[in-house]
């Protein structure tokens, strides 16, 4: 069993869940686009400080693949977060959590349309169970509330966010054979540069909030953990078990975000939290058990 890949993906989603908490704590202390630019600018500085010798070794490969690497940063990092942060200003957190659960489906569809990667009936069942777990988390255990949800402009932006991250995940099959330090350096820089027009747009709307002390601490966390460490681990996870199977772990993000809210923000542990975690993990386990035997990296 690819235990390392599983471990990488669980840690990744835990850190992304922490990013949800960071987003809650950021309100009023740093605006979304300042946070997005700040996290990627910081990630770029960190990776550059340790990666220069490795970048020199990989320079020829990086130069030959710079457009693909810039695409990773612009689409998978900057566009996803830009759409996500903006969407949550217009739609509910419940909608946002549910709609992020569509990312694994988008990965399945893109992989099938472009590469005819098979998905078994058991994998589909596992996905559905995992998605229900995410829905239980988002609805606080009352699935009837999902019937009252309405769609708006923010939900369209969430769809764009999901499409962006699904395309990024699928495109990792073409990542060049370079060291992880080099692999992160160019996309992180591209993400920071891509955030600049979004920052200008936010300032033009009069919504820019420069970070205070808490804001800087949140940028520090986001730049080091969700932006840098988690992206490396996600890439390694996709490399280990393939995009379809790795994408299912994204349903752990709202679950971890809720559990961290209990730990950090003092929210109450409810029965539905445990039920949701069991459903998500059970769905992933079923999907892993039912993966097509002829294509283990699907």
N, C-alpha and C positions, 0 to 999 in steps of 0.2 A: 504493500500500500504506500502511496506517495505521501507519507506523513509530513515530510518537510513542506510540501506544497500546501497541505491543509493548514499546517501551523502558520505559514506565511500569510495565508488568506484570512485566517481567524484574527491574527494580530492586526492585519490591514483594516478589517472591518471594525475592530475595536477602536483603533485610532480614528477612523472616520466617524464612528459614533461619538468619540470625544470631540470631534470637530462640530458636531451638532450642539453640544453643550457650550463650546466656545462661541458659536454663533448666537446662542441665547444670552450669554454673558456680555457679548459685544454690543448689544443694543444700547445706543446712547453714548457709547465710549469710542466707537470707531465705525465709520460708515462701510457698507458692504464692499464697494469698489476699492476703497482705501485698504480694507482688510485683504481683499483678493490680490491687489498689486503688492502690498507689503509682504504677504506670505511668500509670493514667488520671487520677489526681489531678494528677500532674506535667504530663501532656499538656494538661489543662484550664487549669492555670496558665500554661503557655507560650502556648497559643492565645489565652487571654484577654488576655495582656499585649500582643499585637500586633493583636488583632481588635476591640477596643472601638469604634473609629470606624466600622468596617465593619458591626459588629452594629447600631449605631444606624441606619445607612442601610437595613439589611435588616430592621429590627425588625418592621414590619407583616407581612412574609412569614413571618418566623420565628414570630411569635405565632400566625399562622393555621395553621402546620404543625408546631407544637411537639410534638404527640403522635407524628407520624411520625418526627421527628428523635430524640425520646426513645426510640422503638422501635428505631431504628438502633443507638443506644448500648447499650440494655439487651440486645438480642438478638444483634446482630452483633459487639459488642465484649465486653461483660461476660459474657453467657451462654456464648458460644463459648469464651472463655478459661477461664471457671470450670469448664465441663464438661471441657475439655481437660486442664487442670492436675490436676483431681481424678481423671480417668480414668487418667492415667499413673501414679498411685499403685497402681492395681490391675491394669493390663494392661501388656504388654510394649511397648517402643519399636517393635518390628516391627509389632505389631498396630496401634499408634497411627498409624504412617506409612502403612500399607496402608489403614486406614479413612479417613484424611484424603483419600486418593485417590478415595473415593466421592463427595466433594463435587461434582465436575463432573457425575456421573451424576444426583445429586439436583437440580442446577440444570436439567439437561435435562428431567427428569421434571416438575418444578414448572412450568417454562415451557410444556411441552406441554399439561399438564392445565389450566392456567389461561388460556393465551393461544394455544394451538395453534401454537406456534413450531416450524417444521419442523426436523428433523435429518436430514441426508443419510446414506446408507450409508457414504460415504467419511469423513464426520465421525466416525461411530461407529468405523470402523476406526482412524482417527487417535487417538481417545480410548483404544481398547484398547491400541494400541502405547505411548502415553504412560503408561498405567496400568501396563503391564508394566515400563517403565523405573523407575517408582516402586517396584514390587515388587522389582526387582533390587537397588535401593539398600537397601531395608528388610531384605532377606534376605541381604545381603552377597554377592550373586552366586550363592547356593545356593537356587534356587527350591524344592527339595525340602523345605527347612525349613518352608515355608508349609503343607505337609500336616500338620505336627505341631502347628500352632497350636491353642490351645483358647480358647473364648470365656468371658467372665466379666462381672461387674458393670461393670468398667471399659470393656468393649467396648460395652455398652449406653450408657454415658455418652458414648463417642466417637460413637455414632450420633446422639445428641441434639446433640452439638457440630456435627456435619456438617449436620444438618437446620437448626440455628440459622443457620449461616453461609450455607447455600444460600438460605434464606428472605430473609436480609438482602441477598444479592447480587441476587436477583430483584426485591426491593422497591425497589432503587435506580432503577428506571424511573420511580418517582413522586417522586424527590427534587425539592424546590422550586428554582426558578431564582434561587439566591443565590450570592454569592461563596464560594470555597472556605473562607475563614476562618470565615465564619458557618456554613457547612455542617458544619464540624468542631466548633465550639464547643459546641453543644447536645448532640450525641451523646457527646462526650467527658465532659461534665458528667454526663449520664445514666448513662454507664458507671461513673463513679466512685461515684455514689450507689447504683447497683445492686450494686456490690461490697461495700457496707457490711454487709448481712446475711450475705454469704458470709464476710466477715472475722469477724463475730461468731460465726458457726458454727464457724469454724476455732479461734477462741479458746476456745469452749466445749468443744471436743474436746481441749484442751491441746496443740494442734499449732502454735500461733502462734510464729513466730520473727521477732523484730525484726531489721532489717538491720544488719549490721556494715559496715565500709568497703567490702568487695567487694559486699555486698548493695546499698548505695546506688549504687555505680557501675553495677550491673546495672539497677536501677530507672531511673537516668538514661538509659542506653542504650534500654531498653524504652519509656520514656515519650516519648523524642524520635523514635526511628526506627521500630520496629514499630507503635507506637501512633498516631503523628501523621503522619509523612512517608509511610509506606507506605499508610496508609488513604486519604490524599488521592490518591496515585498510583493506587491500586486503583479508586477511584471514577472517576477520569479514564479509566482503561483500560476499565472497563465502559461508560462513556459513549461511548468511541470505537469499540468493536467489539461491544458487546452482552454480556449475561451468560453465554450459552452458551460463546462463544469465549474470553472472559476467564477463565472458570472453569477451563479446561484448563490454564492456566498454574500452577494450584495444585500440579500434579504436579511442578513444579520445586522446591518447598520442601524435600522430603527430599533431593533431589540436591544443592542448594546447601548444605543443612545438613551433609551429609557432606563436601563439598568444603571447607567452612569448618572442619570438625573437623580435616581434614588440615592446613590452613594455620595454624589458631590453636592447636589442641590437640596438634599433632604426630603425628596418626594417619597411617598409611601409605597412599599412593595405590596402589590396586589396579586391575587391568584392568576389573573389573566397574563401577568408578566411571565410567570413560570410556564403557563400553557403555551404562550407565544414562542418562548425559547425552545420548548420541546417540539413544537410543530416545525419551526424553521430548521432546527438541527435534524429532526426526523426526515423532513423532506429532502434535505441535502444528502443524508445517508441513503435514502431510497433511490435518489437519482444516481448516486455513485454506484450503487449495487446494480442498477439497471442500465448502465452505460453500454453502448454497442461494443461487443467483444472485438469486432474487426477493426475498430477505430478507437483505440484507447485514449487518444488525445483530443477526442471530440468534445 
